[in-house]
Structures are given as C-alpha cells and as structure tokens.
Amino acid sequence: MTLEDAVKHKALELGFDTIGIAEARLPQETSDRLHDFVSAGFHGDMDWLAQRVKEREGPTALWRDAKSVIAVGVNYGPDIDPMENLSQHDRAIISVYARNKDYHDIVKKRLKRLARWFHEETGDEVKVFVDTAPVMEKPLAQSAGVGWQGKHTNLVSREFGSWLFLGAIFTTKMLLSNENETDHCGACRRCLDVCPTDAFPAPYQLDARKCISYLTIEHKRPIPREYRSAIGNRIYGCDDCLAVCPWNKFAKHTKEAAFHPREDLKGPLLRDLAMLTDETFRGFFSGSPIKRTGRDRFVRNVLIAIGNANDRAFVDVIDALIEDKSELVRGAAVWALQQTVSDEEFSQRREQKLLQETAPSVREEWAASAKPFLDDA
C-alpha cells in the first residue's frame, strides 16, 4: 500500500466520507477571484476576511514549508427537504448544518487524529485547519478531487451533492496529488435562480451582503429593509441554493449522529425562540454553532420572521420585546409590530409609547432603536 493509499484508508477509518490530496498551491485564477470579491465589497462586515487576503492566496502564503494538502469531507446530508417548512409561518427554519452539534469541534478532533497518525508514520510536520484560519478550503478540495465549486460558490460532489463539511491538513511531505475535479454544473442555474435575495451577481460570484446566511449570522446591525420580506421564516442561515442542486440526487443521509437534526430544531416555534433570554439561549444552544451568534442577533432574526408572518397572534410577543434591553431587539420588535398591525394602530401605539416615557433620554433611546428598522435608508 502506498503512503497516499494509507492516508485515504486511515481517513475513512476515522469517519471521514471523502478525501483527496493536492499540491500546496492554488491557481492564480483563485487568487484573482478572491481579490475581486474583496475589492467589490462583497465580503460586507467580514473584515477578518479582507484583513488576511494575502494569506488566503495559497497554502504556502500561510505556511512557507507546506508541500501537500490532505483535503477531507464529512457528509451532513439531510433526510428531508430543507425548504419544506417555508410556508409554516409560525415556525422557524434553521440551516441544516446548525440543527445539532457544531461541526468545527467534531471535524477538528477527527482531523487532529489523522494528522497525529500521519506525523507518527512519516515524521513530517503537519498543520490542521477547519474553517477557522485564512485557508481556501473549497478551491483546495477541488484541486484534491473532492468536488468542484459550483455556481453558488459552494463545493459540489458527485457523490454527496452540496452537503460536505470540509477540513484540511497541510504537511511538509510531498505526496502524489489527485486529479483536479472538473466543473459539472453545465448550463444549470437552479442555485442562482432560487436565491430569495438575488445574491449572485453572476455564476460563481456571491455578494455576501445580500445573502441570507450572511445577514442572519455575520451581520451585526439591523438587517437592511429591502431583504427582510425575502428572509421569510429563515432565522439562521439559508439552504435554498444548496437544496435545489441536481447533484443532490446522489447525496446520502449523513451517518454521523451528531449531525442528525435535534427534534426541537426541525421546526421550532417562533414564539418560543423569541422569548429566549441570554441565559436560556446559551443553554438551549449549548454545543451548537448558533451559540456564537449571540442571543440579541438571534432574536433579531426571529422578529424578522415574526414580522413576515403578519399574524396578530404574535402581538403579545412583540410587545414584550419592544421593552427589551437590547437596542437591536427593540428596533426589530418595532418593525415586526409595524408589519403586524394596521398603520393606524401602529401610529397610535407609537405615540402612546412616546407619551408614556416622560424622560427625554428614554424617548430618544426608543426612537433611536426603531429608526434603523423603520427608515428606508
């Protein structure tokens, strides 16, 4: 058995579903696309991405001694259609990847075991990466033959469709590389056409500032007004462009129990999620990637979904959150109320609120929290 075969055998033994090997470099085209992405401002608030562009240009830009990359994937394929609850306006949709344990923890532990084994076998140095360093995992996975970057910019596999978590091991060992995977998207543009916010300026380009996943996870301020109705009841991430990919017909339901959806996250009630406090939020999402977003941004998202429901049954929930300690939550609650009641009732409620608050500073604070949500700007 060659070393390359031994690495692949060990990776599968440790629970990875796919593996490939690539030379520790990326084509100039990949670097050019990254620079174009940042220059266009498509990264939005993700300053951490723009600040380390140089290190993302290739493995040796991050680690000069790297010779090869071992790219791995773990299947997290769902057993249901991720879009099936879009019409259930009293319930929330959470992205498939976040319905149970945080994949970073699980994949990294497994990857460290593989890297430790490799170092013991060869004596060569290794470094492990799982989506937390300036590493271009998707282009590297394509170079390693794991899949290709589709028109939605995510990795697509002929065996696992759009449902792979990725990780990488950089090593000083020169290994025999796999063939680069070719693009099999053809003329299909389902992923581009299904996007609720039209976040793809062109095939293979993503404007993150319009992407629901970015808006509900990375964006720290009020969600821009023009995207709120399109968000619907998606409160954490969006799987639409992944879910419609024709290559998913070959996908398999994940065998990893930690990625099977929790029953209470398959279609949780918006009402219940809106009432989470800082303490109950942390407890409910312990071990989940959602926990990193924080309670205030999460409840902001829930209130956007409540506003989109246009259901007076939520008025009591909205009223409670208009008094919330978080300005971000208060503002989202005001917007949700505006969507839920008539214009006349909203105006009456707003005037009543301002009149009740006799201290000018309190009136100004309430108005300030509502302004970003109610202004068209």
N, C-alpha and C positions, 0 to 999 in steps of 0.2 A: 504494500500500500504506500503510495506517495504521501509526502507531508500534506499536500493540498487535500488529498482524499481523506487523510486522517483528521484534518481540521473540520472538514464538512461532516464527517461521521460523528465527531465529538459534539459539534454544534447541534445536530439533530438529536443526539442522545440527551443533551441538556435541555431540550424543549423548544429550540428554535424551529421554525417551519420552513425556512428557506435561507440559503447562504450563498454568497459569491465572493470572489476575490478580484481585486483591481489594483493596478499600479497606483501609487500615491501621487496622482496628479489629475487635474481636470482640464478639459479643452478650453482654449481661450474664449470660445463662444459662451461658455458657462459664466466666466468672469464678466464678460461684456454684458450679459443679461442682468447680472446682479447689480452692476454699476448703473445700468439704465433704470432698473427698478428703484434704486435709492434716489437717483437724480430726478426722477419723475415725482418723488414724494409718495410713492405708493406704499411705503412702509408705515406711514401715519405716525402714531405715537411711539412706535417701537424703536426708540433711539438706540437701544442696545444693539440693534441690527446695523444701523448706519455707522455706529462708532467703531465697529470691528470688521468693516468691509474687507480690508487688506488681508486679514487672517482667514477670511472665508474663500479667498481666491483658489485655494488648493491646500491639501494636507501639509505640504512642506512649508507653506506660509505660516502655519500654526506650529509645526514641529519639523525643523530642518532635517532631522535624521530619518524621517519616515520614508520607507521604501514601498510598502504594500498596505492595502486596506482590506480588512475582512468585513464585509457588509452582511448583516443578518436582518431577518424579518420575522416578526411574530404575528400570526393571523389573529385578528379580532373580529372576524366576520360575524354579523348579527344573524339571528334566526328569524327575524321579522323585517318587514319593510320599515326603514327608519322614518318614512314620511307618512305612515298610516294614521297618525294622530293629528294631522294638520287641521282637521275640521272639528276637533273636540276642543272648543274654545274655553272650557273650564279647566282644562288640563295643560300641562307644560310638556314641551319636547326638549329633551336633553340629548346632546350629541352621543352617538353610540359609544365613542371611546371613553366617555366620562360617566357611564352608568354603573361603574363599580370601582375597582381599585385603580390607583394611579399607575399607569404603565411604566412611568420612569423608574419607579422603585423595583418593579418586577423584572423588567428587561435589563436594568443595570446590574442587578445582583447576578443574573444569569450570565451576562456578558463578562463580568469580572471572573466568574468561574472558568469560562472559556479562555480568557486572557491569561489567567494563572496557569492553567494547563499548558497553554502554548509556550509560555515563558519557561516552564519546567522542562518541556520537551526540547526546546531549541536553544535556550539561553539568551534569546534576543529580547530586546526591550519592547514594551507594549504600552499603549495608552487607550483608555476606554471612553467612548462618547455616546450619550443617549440624549440628544435634543437639548443639551444644556450648555453647549460650547459653540463657538463660531465654526461649525462644520456643515458642509453642504451634503447632508445625508442622502437626499434624493438623487442628485447627479452621480454621487459615488455609487449608490445602489444600482443605477443604470449602467455605469461603467463595469460593475461586477456581474451584470447579467441577471440581477434580481427582478428587475422590471424596468419600466420607462416612465418618464414624466409625461403625463397626459396633458391634454389641452387645458384641464383645470389646474395644472401645475403640481398635482399630487402624483405619487407613484402608482402605476397600474401594473398588475401582474397577470400573466396569462393563467396562472393557477389560482390566485387569491383575489383577483379583481382589485378593488381600491382599498382593501382592508388589511393593511400591513403597518405595524409599528416597526420602526427602523432603529438600528444601532450600528456602531462601527468600532472596530479595533484597528488602530494604527500600529504598525510594527516596523522595526528596523530590518526585519528579514525580507529578502527579495523572494517573493512567491510567484508562481506561474499564474497569470491572470486568466479569468474567464473572458469570453467574448462579450463586448458591449451589447446590451439588449437594444433592438431596433424599435422604432415607434410603430405601433399597430393601431393608432387611432383612425387612420384613413380619413374619410370625408365626414365622419360622425362629429356632431357638435351638440349632442344632447346635454352635456355638462354645462356648456356655455349658455344654452337657451333656457335652461331650467332655473338659473340663478335668480332669486327674487329681487335682488338689488342691482342687477346688471353690473357685477363687479369685475367682469372680464373685458378689458378694452379690446383685446384681440386674443386669438388662440395662443396658449402658453404664456399669457400675461394676466396677472392678478393685481387689481388695485385694492389693497387690503382695507383702505379707508371706507370702502363700500361693502366689504364682506361681513356677513352676519356673524361669522365666527370671531372675527377681529372686534367687531362692535360690541359683542356681548361678553368678550373675555379680556381683551387687551385694552380697549378704550376706557379711559378713566373718568371722562366727563359725561355730560348729558349726551345721549345718542342723538345725532342730527335728526331734525324733524322729518326730513324727506325720506328717511329709511324706516321710520317706526312702523308704519302700517304693513310694510313688506316683511317685517320680522315675524308678524303673526304671533304664534304662541311658542316660538323658539326662544328659550330663555338662556341656553348655554350652548353655543356652537350651532352649526348647521351642517347637515349631511347631504343636502339635495344633490349637489354636483357629483358626489361620490355614489349616491344611491342609484342614479339613473344610468351609470356606466354599463354598456352591454357586456363588458368582460366579467361583470359580477355573476353572470350565468354559470361561470366555472368556480365561483367562490364557495367556500365551505364554512359552515358554522364553526366558530372557534372551539377548540377542545380545552382551552385554558379557563378553568372555573373562575378565576379572578376577573375575567373579562365578560362573564355571563352577567346580564343586567340584574341588578337588585330589583326585587319586586316593587319596592316603593319608589323606584326611579324610572319605571317603564312608562308611566303616565301620571305623575304626581299632580294633585290638585293645586291650582294656582293659589287658592285661598290659604292652604296650609303653608305653602312656601313663603307667601307674603308675610306671614306672622312670625317668621324666624327672627330671633334676637341674635346678637353676636355670639352668645354662649350656645344657644341651641343650634345655630348654623354650624359652628365648629364641631359640635358633637354629631350632628346629622351627617356631615360630610367628612368625618374623620377618615383619613386614608384615601380620600378622593381628590382628583386634580381640581375639582371645583373649589375646594377649600382655599386655594391660593388666590382666587379672585376676590375673596372677602365678602362679608355679608352685605355691605351697602351697595356695591355694584351688582351683586346678585339680585337683591330686592329691586333695584332699579329696573333690571331686565324683566322681573316678574310683573312689575307695574306697567311696563310697556305692553306685555301680553294681556294684562287685565284691561288696559285701555282699548286694545284691539278687540277684546271680546264684546264690548259695547253692551254690557249686561248690568242692569241695576242691582242685581243680586250682590254685586261687589262693592256697592257704595259704602257699606259699613267698614269694609277692609280699607278702602281708600281713605275714608275719614280718619281712621286710626293712624294711618301713615303720614297724613298731612302734618301731624304733630311730631313726627319722628325727629330724633336728634341729628340725623344726617341731612345736610342740605341737599345732597344728591337724591336721597329718597324722598324728601319733602317735595322737591321740584317734580319728580316723576309722578308722585301722587296727585299733584295739582293737574298735570297734563292728563292723567288717567281719568280724573273727575270730569275734566272738560269733554273727554270723548264719551263719557257715560251718561251724563245728564244733558238736558236741553241748554241752549245758550242762555236763556232767561234764568234758569235755575242756577247755572254756573255763576252768572254775574251776581245774583242775589247772595249766593254762598260766599263769594269772594268779598263782596262789600261787607257782609256780616262779619267775616273773619277779621278784616282790617279794622272795623269799628270796635270789635271786642278787644283787640290788642291796643291798649291805650298808650303804651310806651312807644315813642317814635322809633327807637332802635329795633324793637321787636317787629313793628310793621315793616320796616325797611328790610330786615332779615328775611321775613316771609316772602316779601315781594321779590327780593334778590334771588332766592332759591327757585322761585317759579319762573323767573324771567328767561333763563336759557331754554326752558322747555316750551314756553308759550310764544316766544319770539320766532319769527320765520327765519331770522338771520342765523 
